Amino acid sequence: MRRPRLKAPAFLPVAYYHCVSRVVNREFVFGEEEKDKLVGYMRLYERFGGLRVISYCIMSNHFHILVEVPQRPDAAALPDDAGLVAKVRSCLGDKLANDLERQLDLHRKQNNDSAAEELRDRWFARMWDVSAFMKVLKQRFSQWFNGRHARRGTLWEDRFRSVLVEGKGQALRAMAAYIDLNPVRAKICDDPKDYRWCGYAEAVAGGKEAREVVEFLSSLNPHGGVRPDEGAILSKEALRRWRCHLFGIPENEARQTEEALKGEMAAIHRERIPREKALEVLARGGKLSQADYLRCKVRYFSDGAVIGGKAFVNEMFAAVRDRFGPKRKDGARPIRGLDGDPGDERLFNFRQLRKGVFG
């Protein structure tokens, strides 16, 4: 089945996308400077687009970004001319802001409000939209990269690939952890905190945006929503909880003091599960724990089109029913090979991979 490119239906006030893009020919061309620059552009266009990066990882020939995309506000809630100019100035600099201000002023003085609104719409079309975010991020980085390396031509293998992720705890936490664990799967490091171009490492280093996201992820109930007994979670506690999740440790079994926690974590580092071992387990009809599953390269997380609980996936299927053949009765297919923790909602997606589950 051809994997459909999905846009979140209007009934979702906030959508979450796992976006992946690879370098042409998958060449390993990103060094430290390039990774730093790509993270910088990501944060810049995140602010401008009114989005929120939930997790990310920049590798040497590709990147992963899990991004939260709210619906565009109603017309009455959009910034006025001065607010739009101020937004552009704070994110993109004086030159673009001055040009926009001059054009808007000219249209208003000529009583040409339709032209002014068309101009405003072109700018707003670049906000609250995952495709616009990815397009400007990749284009701007390509311009910098080609100039830096005196090269011409395309940098990226394709447009970008995306998976729509349910915004409830189980699916969102699994996808964010899968992205944070990319350098562990690649055997670059044993601990994602040691790879500074991922969201978890940025949070450990004190990055404001990354820490706020870890607090958000740590507050989520695996069954959906925010834990009922939780208010705002302090950064240290949020980092402890998220670290427990990454390493597959029940939160109530990890000691609370920072010194003890360091020793406990050091003792239970988990290596990447070899692909052969994962395939062997799958062939026997067995399943992997989520902690082990997320340390495998799993095609569902980049090819699944939609990931979430059964009800969510079927709801998305109903919204795009015309993209599927008449024999398809429902959308939800269980993710193979994953043994969910007791009480956790099982994860589903649009596709049932018969082979090649583990890359």
Secondary structure, 3 states (H helix, E strand, C coil): CCCCCCCCCCCCCEEEEEEEEEEHHHCCCCCHHHHHHHHHHHHHHHHHHCCEEEEEEECCCEEEEEEEEECCCCHHHCCCHHHHHHHHHHHHCHHHHHHHHHHHHHHHHCCCHHHHHHHHHHHHCCCCCHHHHHHHHHHHHHHHHHHHCCCCCCCECCCCEEEEECCCHHHHHHHHHHHHCHHHHCCCCCCHHHCCCEHHHHHHCCCHHHHHHHHHHHHECCCCCECCCCCCCCHHHHHHHHHHHHHCCCHHHCCCCHHHHHHHHHHCCCCCCCHHHHHHHHHCCCCEEHHHHCCCCECHHHHCCEEECHHHHHHHHHHCHHHCCCCCCCCCEECCCEECCCCCCCCEECCCCCCCCEC
